Amino acid sequence: MNLSLYKERLNLSQAQFIFIDHEDAMVATVFKIVQPNGEEFILKICSRAGDCLREVFFLNHFRDKVPVPRIVQTVPPEAGVDGAVLMEFLPGQLLKTETLNDKLCHEIGSLLARIHLDPVKGYGDLTTPDRLSSDSRVPFTLKFEEGMDECRDHLPSTLLAKVRGYYDQHIDLLLSTDGPCIIHRDFRPGNLIIEHGNVRGIIDWSSARGGFAEEDFCPLEFGEWSNNSSYKNSFLEGYASVRNIPDYHRIMPLLRLSRAIGAIGFTVKRGTWEGKGKKIYQFNRQYLESVLMTT
């Protein structure tokens, strides 16, 4: 990565670049930037152009609606240059499940509902509005097929056949989903910054799109927030204080299946399934095998 290019284009020639390394940073490279005068920023460099475009789109869209970092400057993606977003540094810490409480869960649930309040014209990538679909199954199927293709030469054919069979039997459940609206698609503790017991910022919008609200409840149901029933109830009460809770339970198995295939495919494609992505890979493969191969 040519950091000198970003230093020049963003006027950061004298700044200190501190690499932020954590296991969830799989699709972007993130630095904390410290200027000689002590001013701090975050620089997110996206290896995929679409991720950068979505990050900029949603940070601008939600600037005065929900807490998000302010964009300072951007480097648009171009041939040979990864797109980058220079944004304000938000004080606080990434949320850990052990620091959750009922008050905070209520606030987080209400913030998710505020994201879902925004109706959109169709399902899909909002940075390419001419490609949006009126059918929620279309972009869902595109992502599913992408994951299946990435897994084709890796997972056993018997397992893939069961995945395909479940998908074919249940895809029409998406005909009556809660949307289209804006969804974050990765709404979990690691993407919230907390300061003094309150949400200071919602980060990582590179996966956001026009979708159905049910999808953002996947982390809640998969135990990524907490297995504490009181916290879950507070989350849902916070959500319900802003908008009606969608009937997400009926399609959750289909969403879980699709996410598992997508996660496995991602680590296989990147060659990280035995390295940095091993934890994600094993978790999702074990899920598929335990659920599908026993039926």
Secondary structure, 3 states (H helix, E strand, C coil): CCHHHHHHHCCCCCCEEEEECCCCCCCEEEEEEECCCCCEEEEEEECCHHHHHHHHHHHHHCCCCCCCCCEEEEECCECCECEEEEEECCCCEECCHHHCCHHHHHHHHHHHHHHHCCECCCEECCCCHHHCECCCHHHHHHHHHHHHHHHCCCCCHHHHHHHHHHHHHHHHHHHHCCCCEEECCCCCHHHEEEECCEEEEECCCCCCEEECHHHHHHHHHCCCCCCCHHHHHHHHHHHHCCCCCCCCHHHHHHHHHHHHHHHHHHHHHHCCCCCCCHHHHHHHHHHHHHHHCCC
